[in-house]
Amino acid sequence: MDTKSLDKQDKAHLQIYQNFMFAAKISVIAIIATLVIMAATLI
């Protein structure tokens, strides 16, 4: 991705977006892991 055309504010927004996406991925993985553990304890 070309960031040369972006100004400081755009770069800050991009960083926030990337951090949010990373946090969302971690949350989804944690939720799936929790469901798997719950399912495993029920069997």
N, C-alpha and C positions, 0 to 999 in steps of 0.2 A: 504493500500500500504506500502511495506517495504522500508524504506528510510535508513536503516543502511548501506546498501552496496553502497550508493551514497556518493560522496565526496562533498565538499562545493560548487563547481561550478555547479554540477548537481542539488543540492538543490536549488541554486539560479535560475537556469533555470526552475525548477519545479514551484518555486514561481511566476516567471514571467508568465509562462504558465497559472497558476491558476488565477492570476490577469487579464490576457488577456481574459480568458474564462468568468470571472465574468463581465468584461466590455462589452464583446460581448453580454451576456445575457441581461444586462441593456439596451444596444443599441437596440436590437431586441424588447424588451418590449416597449421602447419609440417609435419606429417606428410603431409598431402595434397600440399603443394607439393613435398616431397622425392620422393614417389612419381611425381608428374607429371614432374619433372626427370629422374628415373631412366628412366622410360618414354620420354621424349623423346630421351635419349642412346642408348637401345637401337635406336630406329627408324633 
